[in-house]
Amino acid sequence: MAATHVSSGVSTGKTVYIPYISDHSLMMQAVLEHLGVRAEALPPPDDVSAKIGLDLVLGKECAPCLITVGDMIRRAKAPDFDPSRAVMLMPTAPGPCRFGQYAVLQRRLLDEHGLAEVELASPTSGNSYQGLGDHPLRLRKLAWDGAVALDLLQQLLHRFRPYERDKGAADALYAAGLQRILNAVRAGGGKPLQQALARCGDQFAALPLTGQAPKPLIGLVGEIYVRFNAYTNQDIIRRIEELGGEVMLASMMEWLYLTTYNPGYYAKRKGRYTTYVVMRLTETYQRYREHALTRSVAHLLRHAYERPTGELVALVRPYLAPEIQTEAVLTLAKAIELAHLGASGILAVMPFSCMPGLVTAAIAPRVRADLDNIPWLDLSFDLQKATNIQTRLEAFIYQAQYFQRRRA
Ligand code: SF4
């Protein structure tokens, strides 16, 4: 088996293929293009990707793993694909759940399909994704700005779409804003990116609305791929909106902040103070850039600024030791934060048999009890297109509407 490694080959004339999780993947493509690297975000997954993935695995793997490998193999079988000039991007993690094994399994499957020449680049959250490409610092800085901008654009969409007067108008603004942001990232970010975001804010602020009363806020938390990927989560955000809710989505930034916070936290515990200081400075820089980008749209959003990770983690300590890491910590912490910010319901999503998702579901009743019994729904997705999701969502939104009235 070829070794999985962090590649610097992204600048050696190869094309980097980025599996699609959300439009953040398009942003990553724009970042690489700015650095002179050929890059291609793979199309959003569909039934074909899922079938390819399902046919390759045993069935006990995590859904994001098999979908992304389905996307990879599908692209690799296209006539214009040159394995010797291809790099597949698949971030990894040092544990403790199965995410750290995605790249290992995918390497093996690529090899078995005659694609041993395809490079697999796996930057790790264990060191805050350092070391990718020949300009790793520039890449991370620009990718951070792009991720913040995309998070904010998505927040604008979710804030305004439930109240739009003309169906499709908010989606059209989002699509135009996305192109504006991608162009600005491709040009190197900075002031043009701030201006692009401010323009998005102006346009959403001018969107004709129905004048309806505020709908119940639904905090959407949980495993990051399912949370963001509309195919895997069966378009959960639109379904909530159609049933009368407004979504507050846990951001991509939240995860990226954690991948800075954790290495610093553990470095300090082990007495590696240089690493600790570097991570703290990194977080300070990230926060500074987040504020610079958010300023122009903050007044339009329900929760404009990300809460510092240390504070988030502290919220969860009464229920579980954050040192177990995994997304369970963030999921529970964000649920608590969103409830404090006015959510009338918490929807926690996970792939079928997700380890952190199951931990979250086990602890959720205690958290709920301390949050005035806020309606809480755990939904697990297994790519079988479960038919009872709609009924469960309808009951959940009904409960959230009741909770909203009771609290008012
Ligand atoms: S978070 Fe859940 S779905 Fe993702 S790799 Fe870990 S166990 Fe699998």
Residues whose N, C-alpha, C, O or C-beta is under 5 A from the ligand:
A	BS01	SF4	C62 C97 R98 F99 E223 P351 S353 C354 M355 P356
